[in-house]
């Protein structure tokens, strides 16, 4: 199951390198704004990642959900916090979010498995 995390990260890294190597100013600036938005500020990084996770689930972006799950996990979010955030996402987004909730839970399990190895 930990391969799920590795496959996602390998693909994301490879494609981000290609996109950024294309030297498109708009794309580079969007990546930069995204990076800076999730830095410590009035809200801590953990809170910002949970906000990103909820927004990603409501918008039904599986890649975004995976990214925010992993970053939240690395910033100390535990399973209960993640599930509470995903509960809010499911409430706000409606039942159409449930398939994304399933995949998010599976990815979270893969993150836990990866860190226990």
C-alpha positions in Angstrom: 0.0 0.0 0.0 2.9 2.4 0.6 3.6 2.2 -3.1 0.5 4.4 -3.4 2.4 7.2 -1.8 5.6 6.6 -3.7 3.8 6.5 -7.1 1.9 9.7 -6.4 5.1 11.5 -5.3 7.2 10.2 -8.1 4.7 11.3 -10.7 4.1 14.6 -9.1 7.8 15.4 -8.9 8.5 14.3 -12.5 5.6 16.4 -13.9 6.3 19.5 -11.7 9.9 19.5 -12.9 8.7 19.4 -16.5 6.1 22.1 -16.0 8.6 24.4 -14.2 11.3 23.7 -16.8 8.9 25.0 -19.5 9.7 28.5 -18.0 6.1 29.8 -18.1 6.1 32.9 -15.9 2.4 32.5 -14.9 2.8 28.8 -13.9 5.9 29.6 -11.9 4.2 32.4 -10.1 1.1 30.2 -9.3 3.4 27.6 -7.8 5.2 30.3 -5.8 2.0 31.7 -4.4 0.8 28.2 -3.5 4.1 27.5 -1.6 4.0 30.8 0.2 0.3 30.5 1.1 0.9 27.4 3.1 3.8 28.8 5.1 3.5 29.7 8.8 1.6 32.9 9.4 -1.4 34.0 11.5 -2.5 30.3 11.0 0.0 27.5 11.7 0.9 25.1 8.9 -1.1 22.3 10.3 -4.3 24.3 10.3 -3.6 25.6 6.7 -3.1 22.0 5.5 -6.4 20.9 7.1 -8.1 23.9 5.3 -6.5 22.9 2.1 -7.6 19.3 2.6 -11.2 20.3 3.2 -11.2 22.6 0.2 -9.7 19.9 -2.0 -12.2 17.4 -0.9 -15.1 19.7 -1.5 -13.7 20.5 -5.0 -13.2 16.7 -5.5 -9.5 16.9 -6.5 -7.9 13.6 -5.6 -4.4 14.7 -6.3 -4.9 17.8 -4.1 -6.4 15.6 -1.4 -3.3 13.3 -1.5 -0.9 16.3 -1.4 -2.6 17.9 1.6 -3.0 14.5 3.4 0.7 13.9 3.2 1.7 17.4 4.1 -0.7 17.4 7.0 0.6 14.0 8.2 4.2 15.4 8.0 3.1 18.4 10.1 1.7 16.3 12.9 -2.0 15.9 12.0 -3.3 12.7 13.5 -6.0 10.4 12.2 -8.7 11.9 14.4 -8.0 15.4 13.2 -7.9 14.3 9.6 -11.2 12.4 9.9 -12.8 15.4 11.6 -11.7 17.6 8.8 -12.9 15.1 6.2 -16.2 15.0 8.1 -16.6 18.7 7.6 -15.6 18.3 3.9 -18.2 15.6 3.4 -20.9 17.7 5.2 -20.1 20.8 3.1 -19.5 19.0 -0.2 -22.4 16.5 0.2 -22.5 12.8 -0.5 -20.6 13.2 -3.8 -17.5 13.6 -1.6 -17.8 10.1 -0.2 -15.8 8.4 -2.9 -13.0 10.9 -2.3 -13.3 10.2 1.4 -12.7 6.5 0.7 -9.6 7.2 -1.3 -8.3 9.7 1.2 -8.7 7.2 4.0 -6.8 4.6 1.9 -4.0 7.1 1.2 -3.8 8.0 4.9 -3.4 4.3 5.7 -0.6 4.1 3.2 1.1 7.1 4.9 0.9 5.4 8.2 2.2 2.2 6.8 5.1 4.0 5.1 6.1 5.7 8.3 6.0 2.4 10.3 8.5 0.8 7.9 
